[in-house]
Amino acid sequence: GPCTECSCSSGKDPDKDPSHTKKKENGDRLCVPKIFFGTRTHKQITQISRELKRTAYSCVPMTILSSRDYTCIHPVVSNSSNRNEMCVELLEGKHGKSCSFYHNVHKLSEHHALQPVPRAWDIEDLVCLGRKLRACPYFAARELMVGADIVFCPYNYLLDPQIRDSMDINLKDQVVILDEAHNIEDCARESVSYGVTESQLRAAREELDLMVSNSIRQKHHEPLRAVCCSLI
């Protein structure tokens, strides 16, 4: 039979409770789990959101978590090769500069959360609206996660503990769906791997040589220098 537990079947407005809870008969609070849908690439998220629009659940609150490479609209940061670092510097107010797009996040998150008939959307839709409102799509998507029933994201957002922590993702008692799960092994391997060039190793060794020669935390820096030397 038709779904009777959510608002989509009856045409009612989605639950406005940000904690996504409902009362049980005995008065206790029952948490309604979120659905975390992980894919291998950002392009696949676009395809899935397009399919979601064609279903009866197209009005369910959702969000898409993605990197700054896809969602940053700052004219300087978006054209930089180190977007993450520059974004953090602006948020911390270094060099006396800030990000006006970040301060307008509420315009974008409230627009998507409060529109009369919310519809499934993709990253391009959010970025396009962010440009019009001059509001940051990256942080707006994160704010929308609070009230979202479905959260789309790449695999590594769910598998990498550091990314989960930085994105405030808690998978306890939630529903996790992994699309094309045969790719999980490669993604897990990449999440704990790091690439480094020989020139980077030599630069690190030179800095460590300087630390050791100046008696700065020698017991910590000497083993690191030995590792650099052995890899070189």
Sequence and secondary structure as in RCSB ss.txt:
>XXXX:A:sequence
GPCTECSCSSGKDPDKDPSHTKKKENGDRLCVPKIFFGTRTHKQITQISRELKRTAYSCVPMTILSSRDYTCIHP
VVSNSSNRNEMCVELLEGKHGKSCSFYHNVHKLSEHHALQPVPRAWDIEDLVCLGRKLRACPYFAARELMVGADI
VFCPYNYLLDPQIRDSMDINLKDQVVILDEAHNIEDCARESVSYGVTESQLRAAREELDLMVSNSIRQKHHEPLR
AVCCSLI
>XXXX:A:secstr
    SSTTTTT      TT EEE TTS EEE   EEEEESSHHHHHHHHHHHTTSTTTTS EEE   HHHH   T
TGGGSS HHHHHHHHHTTGGG   HHHHTHHHHHHHHHHSSS     HHHHHHHHHHHT  HHHHHHHHTTT SE
EEEEHHHHH HHHHHHTT   TT EEEETTGGGHHHHHHHHT     HHHHHHHHHHHHHHHHTTSSHHHHHHHH
HHHHHH 
